[in-house]
Amino acid sequence: MINPTVVDLSRLQFALTALYHFQFVPLTLGMTFILAAMETVYVITGKPIYKEMTQFWGKLFGINFAIGVATGLTMEFEFGTNWSMYSHFVGDVFGTPLAIEGLMAFFMESTFVGLMFFGWDRLSKPAHLAVTYIVALGSNLSALWILIANGFMQDPSGAKFDPTTMRMQFKSFGALVFSPDAQAKFVHTSIAGYVAGAMFVMGVSAYYMLRKQHREFAARSFRIAALFGLISTVAVVTLGDALGRMDYLVQPTKLAAMEGLWHSTKGPATPWKVIALPDDAAQKDVFSIGIPYVLTPLVAHAWDKTIPGIYALERDAQSKTVNGIKAIIALKAYGASHDPAALAEFRKHENDMGYGFLAQRFAPDQNLSAITPAQLPTVLAKTARETIPNVFVEFWSFRLMVGLGLAFLVVFAFGAYYSLKNELEKHPLVLKASMLAIPLPILACEFGWVTAENGRQPWTVYGWLPTFQSASSHGVGYMIFSLVGFVLLYSLFIAAELYLMFKFARLGPGVHAAPVKPLKAPAQPVYGQPGYADKPWQ
């Protein structure tokens, strides 16, 4: 059995590296299309200020892009170093979208970003605009393939288990790519990045306007960002409903934890809890305040559907665990003798195999065959309880994400309204709110990531492979050493990002900082006047 401390440290290390990396991703996703929009206006109108806007915001994008790439490279290697059992189990399937991401999206993005920065004087206007759009497309394609891989962890579509190799193998590449969970996650995540990019541009522009600097530049940048952000926020709030619907269909334990739903409910009167204090140990709310007639139509898209609660899901998990135990015992027998009867028994209970793996944690010496009839009810109860993620974390990470999203909608709406009326400088409160809100979309994205990944627990592949069986068998000392090293290194990356962003944002667009007066040509001496040379060699 892998040391539980090693598993916890492996989870902590991956969580920290992902949270660090995800501070850069939303800005990259969002700013590329804002740059493309600004440059499009420049190509259409020919106004130099839009070129200057594209170049200045492109400089800040470049800083974020470079450091974001550095923080992201290590994550793929962590699957092999810290999660070797996971990599063995699903590597054939999970590794495919990651390889496509590197070969197609990342290389395309990285190649054309150089042309975007250094091709202004070497490419025609339409050609450079095409390059900018390719960079934006590459960034979003990169997110697409990564989220297809993550979608497989949430809903393992397109794969089947091979009892001979003990690995997941492809059943349908199309099912993997077009998994509803993966597609919904991509749309929601990428548009959340657009919100982050828009808030960044709008906030920095508000800073200039409050200081009465670069006023025309800032006003135009603010307007583009506010309109882009308003549309994106409406989209991310609306399309986020698709993810909730997917959780209802394929991850009911996540939905129940997200909504703090202890008991199953049916009918339109089911309340949506605005705030609550879930007690995981007692499996009840200390208190809660909800709005009736919201939850059922929101997640089930119907008025009369039943939404299963945690108690019902645990009872369901117990029956699945009984089948899972039979599947693992049959699988072990088949591995020892390749007995067709054992294979047939395994196939009968194959879909619940993961619950058998999970039950090994509570079996004597992790041996399911050693469970006595007297021990079985305890093993079933503990396994079922283990299938429920941390309700407090899930409940509040989701609500903080949603609350911030609604706040962004208000900020963007007021910003767009007063920007279109050319009255922003009359409303400094809107400018201050825009400036103070710069980091909040990043924070909302982090809360969204916690909601997605905490809600998947206790699985690395939902319903198939438990987290405690996925880690590598490292020593505790090694894990602590590597964890501290990653934290120190990534903290330096964050410090470098903040220093460079603050430095160049405060400097502002140099072309607008101080208008340069054209130099006058020196007066030519006149024949017969002092200074005139009547011989060319004088």
ABEGO torsion letter per residue (X at the ends): XBBAAAAAAAAAAAAAAAAAAAAAAAAAAAAAAAAAAAAAAAAAAGBAAAAAAAAAAAAAAAAAAAAAAAAAAAAAAAAAAABAAAAAAAAAAAAAAAAAAAAAAAAAAAAAAAAAAAAAAABBAAAAAAAAAAAAAAAAAAAAAAAAAAAAAABBBGBBBBAAAGBBBBABAAAAAABAAAAAAAAAAAAAAAAAAAAAAAAAAAAAAAAGBGAAAAAAAAAAAAAAAAAAAAAAAAAAAAAAAAAAAABAAAAAAAAGBABBBBEAABBBBABBBBBAAAGBBABBBBBBGAAAAAAAGBAABBBBBAAAAAAAAAAAAAAAAAAAAAAAAAAAAGBAAAAAAAAAAAAAAAAAAAAAAABBGGBAAABBAAAAAAAAAAAAAAABBBAAAAAAAAAAAAAAAAAAAAAAAAAAAAAAAGAAAABAAAAAAAAAAAAAAAAAAAAAAAAAAAAAOABABBGABBAAAABBBBBAAAAAAAAAAAAAAAAAAAAAAAAAAAAAAAAEBAAAABBBBBBBBBBBBBBGBBGBBABAAX
